[in-house]
Amino acid sequence: MMDKSEKIFVAGHHGMVGSALVRRLKSEGFSNLLVRDRSKLDLRDDSAVAKFFAEEKPSVVILAAAKVGGIKANNDFPVEFLLENLRIQNNVIQAAYENGARKLLFLGSSCIYPKFAPQPIPETALLSGPLEPTNEAYVIAKIAGIKLCQAYAREYDANFISVMPTNLYGPNDNFDLETSHVLAALLRKAHEAKTRKDRKLTVWGSGKPRREFLHVDDLASACLLLLEKYDSSEIINVGCGEDISIRELAELICEVVGFDGDLAWDVTKPDGTPRKLLDVSKLRALGWKPSIPLRDGIARTYEWFLANCAR
């Protein structure tokens, strides 16, 4: 079990994942959380990170900081996605080891898997085939982070674990239509269509691809369990084990938002991979399962959106 007074550094605490982890740790009574705004600590700066770790000596490190974006951003700025993510993770992982952190949790992403991985995707699919070209820079950086954690485990016996979450959504998600992911984008589009009293909402693609969605608060509870119970350097998937078609997702979102117009499908736009579902049997064997059904999670996220983003 983790000691409630242990010093825990959450890197990336403003992001969707980092903020969920902070909420979860606080609600479980962890009283010694360490966070730093980017203005106070630039994780891309190796000397600043080394100094911070030498002064603070966190016992547990959760690395949820990353430069992230949708397909367009990844495609347009591969240099920045590679360099910034490599710098952040190299600096934090190295400093954690050199300053005696007892455990580190590195957050990866399900997009590390090959474009045509078997479904549901087992952890063994990593590096078994070509990647999705549109987010290759981000993915290569994440795979390098996994491999660095595994190298520290093998060479120095460090307890550094790597967690691969499925598609996430929830409070602090990105609702910018240029850079957001599908669930947040649909939520915003449905809200705006309802506000304008449109009769029709156009969605990209055919609606046929299937995706898995996990509320970020469920991810946070899984991470806490893994910090307490999982000590292998082998990667572990976090998901709900169920998927839904984009069409069903769009219908569910319209229902939650209260948009009663029609859905139109723009089939000139790309569908992406036909299916993406994680094999979560390793995590299930540890006794974890999600607690937030998709409909409830979307309703909560819409409430958060209305309070924080809707103009």
Secondary structure, DSSP 8 states (H G I E B T S, - for coil): ---TTS-EEEETTTSHHHHHHHHHHHHTT---EE---TTT--TT-HHHHHHHHHHH--SEEEE-------HHHHHH-HHHHHHHHHHHHHHHHHHHHHTT-SEEEEE--GGGS-TT--SSB-GGGTTSS---GGGHHHHHHHHHHHHHHHHHHHHH---EEEEEE-EEESTT----TTT--HHHHHHHHHHHHHHTT-SEEEEES-S--EE-EEEHHHHHHHHHHHHHH---SS-EEE--S--EEHHHHHHHHHHHHT--SEEEEETTS----SEE-B--HHHHHTT----S-HHHHHHHHHHHHHHHT--
